[in-house]
Amino acid sequence: MSDKKEINYYILFKTYTQGMALHELLRGNGIRSRISPAPRSIQGELGCGMSLLIMAEDIDAVRRCIEENNAEYHDIVPLENQINPNRHKFC
């Protein structure tokens, strides 16, 4: 078993509207993204608690799409995977 940690990317926004606009833009271009609460460890002073969760294999396509469309966002932050697949398993 590998000890290599999976990296996910969180795109942070100043407003919910910016986040939804980018989510729709990515979806329209066939690029995967998932609406997610912004992890508190990276949210900082931003009022908008929404982020887009991007898998590592999709980040280059996301960056290109943002650049080509001048999409608004605050920051893109790499973070070790925060998703626990056993979270709601009780048996």
C-alpha positions in Angstrom: 0.0 0.0 0.0 1.4 3.4 -1.0 1.8 6.2 1.6 1.5 8.8 -1.2 -1.2 11.3 -0.3 -3.8 12.2 -3.0 -4.0 16.0 -3.7 -7.2 17.7 -4.5 -7.6 21.3 -5.5 -10.1 23.8 -4.0 -11.1 26.9 -6.0 -12.1 29.6 -3.6 -14.4 32.6 -4.4 -15.3 35.9 -2.9 -19.0 35.4 -3.8 -21.3 32.4 -4.3 -22.2 33.9 -7.7 -18.6 33.6 -8.9 -18.5 30.0 -7.8 -21.7 29.0 -9.5 -20.7 30.8 -12.7 -17.4 28.9 -12.9 -19.1 25.6 -12.0 -21.5 26.1 -15.0 -18.7 27.1 -17.3 -16.6 24.0 -16.4 -19.7 21.8 -16.8 -20.4 23.3 -20.1 -16.9 22.5 -21.2 -17.1 18.9 -20.0 -14.7 19.4 -17.1 -15.6 17.8 -13.8 -16.0 19.9 -10.6 -17.9 19.4 -7.4 -19.5 22.1 -5.2 -18.0 21.7 -1.8 -17.8 23.7 1.5 -14.4 25.5 1.6 -12.2 23.8 4.1 -11.8 26.1 7.1 -8.0 25.6 7.0 -7.8 27.5 3.7 -10.9 29.7 3.7 -9.3 32.5 5.7 -11.2 35.8 5.7 -13.4 35.0 2.7 -17.1 35.4 3.4 -18.2 32.8 0.8 -17.9 29.3 2.3 -18.3 27.7 -1.1 -15.5 26.2 -3.2 -15.2 23.9 -6.2 -13.4 20.6 -5.6 -11.2 19.6 -8.5 -9.3 16.3 -8.9 -5.6 16.5 -9.6 -6.0 15.0 -13.1 -8.4 17.8 -14.1 -6.6 20.9 -12.8 -4.7 21.7 -16.0 -7.9 21.7 -18.0 -9.6 23.9 -15.3 -6.8 26.4 -15.4 -7.0 26.6 -19.2 -10.7 27.1 -19.1 -10.4 29.8 -16.5 -7.7 31.6 -18.5 -9.6 31.4 -21.8 -12.8 32.7 -20.3 -11.4 35.2 -17.9 -13.4 33.5 -15.1 -13.4 35.1 -11.7 -12.1 33.3 -8.6 -10.0 34.2 -5.5 -7.5 31.4 -5.3 -6.7 27.7 -6.2 -5.4 25.8 -3.2 -3.9 22.3 -3.3 -4.7 20.2 -0.2 -4.4 16.6 0.8 -7.5 14.6 0.2 -10.0 15.5 3.0 -12.6 12.9 1.9 -13.0 9.9 4.2 -14.7 7.1 2.3 -15.6 5.3 5.6 -17.2 8.4 7.2 -20.8 7.0 7.3 -20.1 3.3 7.6 -21.1 2.0 10.9 -21.0 -1.8 10.3 
